[in-house]
Amino acid sequence: MKGWQERYTALFGAAMLIAIVSQPIASALGSLARQADPARAGSGLALVAVAYAAYLTLARAAGPVVVSAADASWRLLSPLPRRTVLGRTTLALLAISVLSGLVLGVALISALGAPDHTSLRLTVALVLGVGAGLGGMALTVLGQASPAWDEWVQALIAFTVVAAVLLAVLGAGPGRHLTTVLAGAPVGLAVAAAGCAAAVATFLVRQAWTALDRLSARAIIAASARSGQVAQATVMVDPGALTWAAEDNHWRARTLRSQPWPVRGAWALAWQEVRRTARRPVRFAVLVSSCALPALAVAAGLTGVATVLVVAGALGAAASVTAGARRDSDNPALSRLLAVGRRAATSARALPPALLGAAWLSTALAGMSAAGALSAGPWWLLGPACAPALAAAALRMAGRRPVDHSLPVIDTPGGAIPTGPLLWAMTGVDLALLGCAPTLVALAVQPADLIPYLMAQALTGLGVIGGYTFAATGHKR
């Protein structure tokens, strides 16, 4: 039982948090009393749909019903009622759903605006967001209990992604008036929609609460094992362990066909990444579709966010095909069994991230140029020019060691910063920022003539990949 001191501390902390965030929230809400921009409403709604699809995907991947290791070993297998064992988990899922729904509601009203009845439209948006958050979480709980409901979850995710694509395409052209009509819908119609969303969410939550007794112990234990790995990686502040766990969980208990490869020698190291990518088509489809996110951010008026998405997306695309390099770094004995020289192996490992990073960056820059965020010029050529630097950065990220928590802590006016996690996070990113510096400068200044920046980027990229290869292999072949 909590004493009065614990309750006082919790209430005082909540009051201080409300006092701190009340002024920024009030300023943000005051800016909502405006007419939606027809050119940006569709892109904003598309970003909201993408965020909701990501929310459903994460909830489905997490379980979402999980318990601690002690509960999984003892209470879950006991004759206790299943709802009693899962009571704490249910409260946690409820809190996550409500908070996520509030964020979705604020994003929704930010995209649509509130030209009249600001308070009422804000309330409607928050009800819609919370209803979507609670309903989506309840649907994933039902999907964990029944394969039939899980198909509905997958269908909802697919529908949300398709809706995001349609909103992005139609909102930027022929369907722009539809988003304008949606933003200026009568208040009574909006209230009715919020009521329907609340009713559907209530029905799904009730069904999920009933389905808790039907959840199999095997499904809960499997989800709890994944969550335990996530918690361990979080406590140890070692995201590398988390990605290894996700990779191993995916390939565990899968039967793969064996067939001769069309390449030999060092090229087989690059073909390994091609085969691995082909065996995960959904992941590759998500990666390809993410090329449109910078253009969506530009259309929504978030130019700074679009620039960050371009850099992060290109580096993420390049790093997604470096599993072989990570295995080599984790166990050098296996790489020596390949009978391939270190320099040849590094060059072969660099080919997939260079090609995929270049393709992703070229597509994203072409989308931003089509959205009108860039000056005239062949911006897509910066993708191949950045390819060597992106490959070097991705390989450097693949070869980094676990976080060193023995490093000192830096005291700053904003608080203490541990240098171990900071250095781990910047490993690889430093090469990407250095190697793609001409591209970043071009994105910032929007030059009239892009050719000098292209030449500088090509030279910088080749210099970075050459320096990385020499440093990684030394004088050995």
Secondary structure, DSSP 8 states (H G I E B T S, - for coil): ---HHHHHHHHHHHHHHHHHHHHHHHHHHHTT-SB--HHHHHHHHHHHHHHHHHHHHHHHHH-S----HHIIIIITTSSS-HHHHTHHHHHHHHHHHHHHHHHHHHHHHHHHB-SS-HHHHHHHHHHHHHHHHHHHHHHHHHHHH-HHHHHHHHHHHHHHHHHHHHHHHHHTTTTHHHHHHHHT--HHHHHHHHHHHHHHHHHHHHHHHHHGGG--HHHHHHHHHHHHHHHHHHHTT-HHHHHHHHHHHHHTT--------S--TTHHHHHHHHHHHHT-HHHHHHHHHGGGHHHHHHHTT-HHHHHHHHHHHHHHHHHTT-HHHHHHHH-HHHHHTT---HHHHHHHHHHHHHHHHHHHHHHHHHHHHHTT-S-SS-GGGHHHHHHHHHHHHHHHHHT-----TTS-EEEETTEEEEHHHHHHHHTTHHHHHHHTHHHHHHHHH--S--HHHHHHHHHHHHHHHHHHHHHHHTT--
